[in-house]
Amino acid sequence: MFNKVPLRSSKGLLMRKTKKIAVAVFLGIPLVCCLGGTIAYYAFGSAANSRLQEHIKEAHRIGMPVEERDLPTRQVTRSENAEEIYTRMGALISGNKAAESLLKDLSNGLGTRASLAELEKAREAYPKLKPLYDLCRRATDRPFFNKPVTLDHFSSKEFPHFRYMRQVAKLYAYAMIRAAEDHDYPAVEDCIKRGYRAADHAGQQPLFIGMLVRIASSAVIDTTIERLLQHQSDNISLISAIENGLKSRPVTPDMRACLATELVSQRLMIQQMTTFRMNAVDPSDSAESKAPPLIEKIVLAGTTKKAMEETLVDAYLSVWPDLPVDPEEWQKTELAMVKLDRHFNSGGNILDQLVSVFTPLYRQAALAIGRYQTTSRLLSTGIELIHMKQRSGNFPDRLPTSKLTIDPFSNKPLIYKTKGKGFVLYSVGADRKDDGGISRLENPMTGIDRTSDEVLKVE
């Protein structure tokens, strides 16, 4: 006779088989997904690396620097290089609360709305800063600033030197005012030239930060010149000194060169990134929140880094042909930078969002170049109008026509209005709106609604 299996035992066998199947499914599906995901991830990385190599070949073909060896180098003798003097200047200022306080008083006294108390503090601070001023003169006796750029990590390592260069410009700006008060016009001219030399030192470093510090430092000298022109346009000797000094104003910054260095620097930062923060990649920035461990591990993986590099180089390749060789054609540069900003900030691609952590605000940098060029044209045209008055006795009723009288922001003539015994000359500015010649300092509005023009006023 056959042995009959009890129903309970048969049911138990079925349940045991069902459990085994369930466990197999429970363990197998994640295992398959994990294995498949791993294979897909490495396939993705391999494809990204292949595309990156193709992009590098294309970059070399069209002449776009993409590796450190592609960047131009410059050999400068020690006697021509101001770098060591700026380093000494930094040692004199850094951590020295007394020196920093004196520089702050001097800076406040340069403001167009400085109070009588601030003006007096600046006057007291100036002679106390003589040791620093002497170093400034030694630095600007030298034609070059050539500090090896540390591209293998964050360009913020260059920030201290750039900070001191701007302080140099402020010292020269104040010295210029004092020289004008003393009717020492050769000294006025010398201060202008040296102030612009300090600005040019910053711009000799082919980095975005160097370019922006050059513009900001030049603006310190530009604003002081505008201040002197506003109230002393009849002073022929002063106008001559200013005109001669303006010949030393640094040329329009070359966005193309800065962008090339920026790309190489960004690639190296991605390659050497060892930590990832949600809003910053610099591990020294402790204020930023650290990314969750899993996200950080994925981002720091070599495969992800290659994909980020590929995304970065691809974006630069898309705009490089649009960048003008002539820096004066900055409007074309602005259009290319708008395109680059949209590429990284559209939010449609996770890789673009990751790469955007490393990228600056490109269009804002282009607009800074536009303002720099506009100021140059306002000052040149203003000097020409003053010369016309010297010859005829009055400012002209109409603006003379030339390339220098064209507003870089509107591509139309600068707006010119006679006012009393003087004139108002202005550009519509970066917002491309005519605000009637109201400068940023004169506009009481704040925030997104605040608009203004780039203005030169002579009374």
C-alpha positions in Angstrom: 0.0 0.0 0.0 1.0 3.5 -0.7 1.7 5.7 2.3 -0.7 8.6 2.3 0.8 12.0 3.1 -1.3 13.8 5.7 -3.0 16.9 4.4 -1.3 19.1 7.0 2.1 17.8 5.9 1.3 18.4 2.2 0.2 21.9 3.0 3.3 22.5 5.0 5.5 21.4 2.1 3.7 23.8 -0.2 4.1 26.6 2.3 7.8 25.9 2.6 8.2 25.9 -1.2 6.3 29.2 -1.4 8.6 30.7 1.3 11.7 29.7 -0.6 10.3 31.2 -3.8 9.4 34.4 -1.9 12.9 34.6 -0.4 14.5 34.0 -3.7 12.4 36.7 -5.3 13.1 39.1 -2.4 16.8 38.6 -2.6 17.1 38.1 -6.3 15.3 41.2 -7.6 17.5 43.7 -5.7 20.6 41.6 -6.6 19.6 41.7 -10.3 18.8 45.4 -10.0 22.1 46.1 -8.3 24.1 44.1 -10.8 22.2 45.7 -13.7 22.6 49.2 -12.2 26.3 48.6 -11.7 26.7 47.5 -15.2 24.7 50.5 -16.5 26.6 52.9 -14.3 30.0 51.8 -15.6 28.7 51.7 -19.1 27.5 55.3 -18.6 30.9 56.2 -17.2 32.7 54.6 -20.1 30.5 56.5 -22.6 31.1 59.8 -20.7 34.9 59.2 -20.8 34.7 58.5 -24.5 32.7 61.6 -25.2 35.2 63.6 -23.0 38.1 62.5 -25.1 36.2 63.4 -28.3 35.5 66.9 -26.8 39.2 67.4 -25.9 40.2 66.5 -29.5 37.6 69.0 -30.8 38.8 71.6 -28.4 42.4 71.3 -29.6 41.2 71.4 -33.2 39.4 74.8 -32.8 42.1 76.2 -30.5 40.2 76.1 -27.2 42.5 75.5 -24.2 41.2 72.6 -22.2 44.3 71.3 -20.4 46.9 73.1 -18.3 49.6 72.7 -20.9 47.4 74.6 -23.4 47.5 77.8 -21.3 50.1 80.4 -22.2 53.0 81.0 -19.8 55.0 84.1 -19.2 58.6 84.4 -17.9 59.2 87.4 -15.7 62.4 88.4 -13.9 62.3 88.9 -10.2 63.1 92.6 -10.5 60.1 93.1 -12.8 57.7 91.1 -10.6 55.6 92.8 -7.9 54.4 89.6 -6.4 56.8 89.5 -3.4 55.9 93.1 -2.5 52.2 92.4 -2.5 53.0 89.4 -0.2 54.8 91.8 2.2 51.9 94.2 2.0 49.6 91.4 3.0 51.8 90.5 6.0 51.6 94.2 7.0 47.7 94.3 6.8 46.5 90.8 7.6 45.5 90.4 11.2 46.6 94.0 11.9 43.5 95.6 13.3 45.0 99.1 13.5 46.0 98.9 9.8 42.6 97.6 8.7 40.9 100.3 10.7 43.0 103.0 9.0 42.2 101.6 5.6 38.5 101.5 6.4 38.6 105.2 7.5 40.4 106.0 4.2 37.9 104.1 2.2 34.9 105.8 3.9 36.5 109.2 3.2 36.6 108.4 -0.6 32.8 108.0 -0.7 30.9 110.6 -2.7 28.5 111.0 0.3 31.2 111.0 3.0 30.3 113.1 6.0 32.6 115.8 7.5 33.5 113.3 10.3 34.5 110.6 7.7 36.5 113.1 5.7 38.4 114.2 8.8 39.1 110.5 9.8 40.4 109.8 6.3 42.7 112.9 6.5 44.1 111.6 9.9 44.5 108.1 8.6 46.4 108.9 5.4 49.8 109.9 7.0 49.7 106.9 9.3 49.5 104.6 6.3 52.8 105.9 4.9 54.7 102.5 5.3 51.9 100.8 3.3 51.9 103.6 0.7 55.7 103.3 0.3 55.2 99.5 -0.5 52.5 100.5 -2.9 54.9 102.7 -4.8 57.5 99.9 -4.9 54.9 97.4 -6.2 53.7 99.8 -9.0 57.3 100.6 -10.0 57.3 97.1 -11.4 55.4 96.3 -14.6 54.3 92.7 -13.8 52.5 90.7 -11.3 53.3 87.0 -12.0 52.2 84.7 -9.2 52.1 81.0 -10.2 48.3 80.3 -10.4 47.4 77.3 -8.3 45.1 75.6 -10.7 45.1 72.3 -9.0 42.9 73.6 -6.2 40.7 76.6 -5.5 41.6 80.0 -7.0 40.5 81.6 -3.6 44.2 81.1 -2.7 44.8 84.1 -4.9 42.2 86.3 -3.1 44.6 87.9 -0.5 46.8 89.4 -3.3 43.7 90.7 -5.1 42.4 92.2 -1.9 45.6 94.2 -1.4 45.6 95.4 -5.0 42.3 97.1 -4.4 43.5 98.7 -1.3 46.5 100.0 -3.3 44.0 101.6 -5.7 42.2 103.3 -2.8 45.5 104.7 -1.4 46.3 106.2 -4.8 42.8 107.6 -5.2 43.1 109.4 -1.9 46.7 110.6 -2.8 45.3 111.9 -6.0 42.7 114.0 -4.2 45.3 115.4 -1.8 47.6 116.2 -4.8 44.8 118.0 -6.6 44.1 120.1 -3.4 47.8 121.0 -3.3 47.8 121.9 -7.0 50.5 119.3 -7.6 49.3 118.1 -11.0 52.3 115.9 -11.9 51.5 114.0 -8.7 47.9 113.7 -9.8 49.0 112.2 -13.1 51.4 109.8 -11.3 48.7 108.6 -8.9 46.4 107.9 -11.8 49.0 105.9 -13.6 50.1 104.0 -10.5 46.5 103.2 -9.5 45.8 101.8 -13.0 49.1 99.8 -12.8 47.8 98.1 -9.6 44.6 97.3 -11.3 46.5 95.9 -14.3 48.5 93.7 -12.0 45.3 92.0 -10.9 44.2 91.5 -14.5 47.5 89.9 -15.5 46.3 86.8 -13.7 44.0 85.1 -16.3 41.2 84.2 -13.8 37.7 85.5 -13.5 38.5 86.9 -10.0 41.6 88.6 -11.4 39.5 90.2 -14.2 36.8 91.4 -11.8 39.4 92.9 -9.3 41.0 94.7 -12.3 37.6 96.2 -13.1 36.8 97.0 -9.5 40.3 98.6 -8.8 40.1 100.7 -12.0 36.6 101.8 -10.9 38.1 103.3 -7.7 40.5 105.5 -9.8 37.7 106.2 -12.4 35.3 107.4 -9.7 37.9 109.7 -8.2 38.6 111.2 -11.7 34.9 111.8 -12.2 34.8 113.5 -8.8 37.6 115.9 -9.9 36.1 116.6 -13.3 32.7 117.4 -11.8 34.0 120.4 -9.9 37.2 121.5 -11.6 36.5 121.3 -15.3 38.0 124.8 -15.8 41.3 123.8 -14.4 43.4 123.3 -17.5 46.4 121.9 -15.7 44.3 119.3 -13.8 42.5 118.3 -17.0 45.8 117.8 -18.8 47.1 115.6 -15.9 43.9 113.5 -16.0 44.1 113.1 -19.7 47.7 111.9 -19.6 46.9 109.5 -16.7 43.9 108.0 -18.6 46.3 106.8 -21.3 47.5 104.2 -18.8 44.0 102.8 -18.1 44.2 99.0 -18.7 42.7 97.7 -21.9 39.3 96.0 -21.9 39.6 92.6 -20.2 39.8 89.5 -22.4 36.9 87.2 -21.5 38.2 84.6 -23.9 41.5 84.2 -22.1 39.8 84.2 -18.6 37.3 81.6 -19.7 40.0 79.3 -21.0 41.8 79.4 -17.6 38.5 79.0 -15.8 37.7 75.8 -17.7 41.1 74.3 -17.0 40.7 75.2 -13.3 37.2 73.8 -13.1 38.2 70.5 -14.6 41.1 70.1 -12.1 38.8 71.0 -9.2 36.4 68.3 -10.3 39.2 65.8 -10.6 40.6 66.5 -7.2 37.4 67.0 -5.3 37.4 65.0 -2.1 34.2 66.2 -0.4 30.9 67.6 -1.7 28.7 70.2 -0.1 25.3 71.1 -1.2 26.2 74.7 -2.1 30.0 74.6 -2.2 32.8 72.3 -3.1 35.5 74.1 -1.0 36.1 71.9 2.1 37.4 75.0 4.0 33.9 76.5 3.8 32.5 75.0 7.0 29.3 77.1 6.8 27.9 75.0 4.0 25.9 71.9 4.8 27.6 68.6 4.0 25.8 66.4 1.5 24.3 63.0 2.8 27.0 60.2 2.7 25.3 58.3 -0.2 25.0 61.4 -2.4 28.6 62.4 -1.6 29.8 58.9 -2.5 28.0 58.9 -5.8 29.2 62.4 -6.7 32.8 61.7 -5.7 33.0 58.5 -7.8 35.4 58.6 -10.7 32.6 57.8 -13.1 30.5 60.7 -12.0 33.5 63.1 -12.1 34.2 62.0 -15.8 30.6 62.7 -16.6 30.8 66.1 -15.0 34.0 67.0 -16.9 32.3 65.9 -20.1 29.3 68.1 -19.4 31.6 71.1 -18.6 33.8 70.8 -21.7 30.7 70.3 -23.9 29.1 73.5 -22.6 32.3 75.5 -23.2 32.6 74.0 -26.7 29.1 75.2 -27.5 30.0 78.9 -26.9 33.7 79.1 -27.8 33.0 79.9 -31.5 30.7 82.7 -30.5 33.4 84.5 -28.4 34.9 87.4 -30.2 38.7 87.6 -30.5 38.5 91.3 -30.0 37.6 92.0 -26.3 36.0 95.4 -27.4 33.2 93.4 -29.0 31.8 92.6 -25.5 28.2 92.4 -26.6 28.9 89.2 -28.4 30.6 88.0 -25.3 27.5 88.8 -23.3 25.3 86.7 -25.6 27.7 83.8 -25.3 27.7 84.1 -21.5 23.9 84.2 -21.4 23.9 80.9 -23.3 26.4 79.4 -20.8 24.4 80.5 -17.8 21.2 79.0 -19.2 23.1 75.7 -19.9 24.1 75.3 -16.3 21.1 76.8 -14.6 18.1 75.5 -16.6 17.7 72.7 -14.0 16.9 70.1 -16.6 20.0 67.9 -16.1 21.4 66.7 -12.8 24.9 66.8 -14.2 24.5 70.5 -15.2 23.3 71.2 -11.7 26.3 69.5 -10.2 28.7 71.3 -12.5 27.0 74.6 -11.8 28.5 74.4 -8.2 31.9 75.2 -9.8 30.8 77.9 -12.3 30.6 81.7 -11.8 27.8 83.9 -13.0 29.0 84.3 -16.5 26.7 87.1 -17.7 27.4 89.2 -14.7 31.1 89.0 -15.6 30.3 90.1 -19.1 28.2 93.0 -17.9 31.1 94.1 -15.7 33.2 94.3 -18.9 30.4 96.4 -20.5 30.4 98.8 -17.6 34.2 99.0 -17.8 34.1 99.9 -21.5 31.2 102.4 -20.9 33.2 104.3 -18.2 36.2 104.5 -20.6 33.9 106.2 -23.2 32.3 108.5 -20.7 35.6 109.7 -19.5 37.1 110.1 -23.0 34.1 111.9 -24.3 33.8 114.1 -21.2 37.5 115.2 -21.6 36.7 116.0 -25.3 33.7 118.1 -24.3 35.8 120.0 -21.8 38.4 120.7 -24.5 35.6 122.0 -26.8 34.6 124.4 -24.1 38.2 125.6 -23.7 38.3 126.4 -27.4 34.8 128.0 -27.8 33.9 129.2 -24.3 30.9 126.9 -24.0 30.0 123.3 -24.0 28.5 122.2 -27.4 24.8 121.9 -27.9 25.2 118.5 -29.4 27.5 115.5 -28.8 30.3 115.1 -31.4 30.0 111.9 -33.5 32.7 109.3 -33.1 33.1 105.6 -32.1 33.9 106.7 -28.6 30.6 108.4 -28.2 28.6 105.2 -28.8 26.9 103.7 -25.8 28.1 100.1 -25.5 24.8 99.0 -23.9 22.5 100.5 -26.6 24.7 100.8 -29.6 23.3 104.4 -29.9 25.1 107.7 -29.1 25.6 108.4 -25.4 22.9 110.7 -24.0 24.1 114.2 -23.6 22.4 117.2 -22.0 23.7 120.6 -21.1 22.7 121.6 -17.6 23.4 125.1 -16.3 27.1 125.8 -16.9 27.9 122.1 -17.1 26.5 118.9 -18.7 25.2 115.4 -18.0 26.6 112.6 -20.1 25.3 109.1 -19.6 24.8 105.5 -20.8 21.5 103.6 -20.3 23.5 101.0 -18.4 23.1 97.2 -18.1 19.3 97.3 -17.8 19.1 99.1 -21.2 16.6 101.6 -19.7 16.9 105.4 -19.9 16.5 106.5 -16.3 17.1 110.2 -17.1 20.7 110.2 -16.0 20.1 108.9 -12.5 23.1 107.1 -11.2 23.1 104.2 -8.8 23.9 106.5 -5.8 21.0 108.8 -6.7 18.4 106.1 -7.1 16.4 105.7 -3.9 14.9 102.4 -5.0 16.3 99.1 -3.8 16.1 95.5 -4.9 14.9 94.2 -8.2 13.1 97.5 -9.1 16.3 99.5 -8.8 17.5 100.8 -12.1 20.2 103.3 -12.9 22.4 104.8 -15.6 26.2 105.1 -15.9 26.6 108.8 -15.5 29.3 111.5 -15.8 28.3 115.0 -14.5 30.3 118.2 -14.9 29.2 121.4 -13.2 
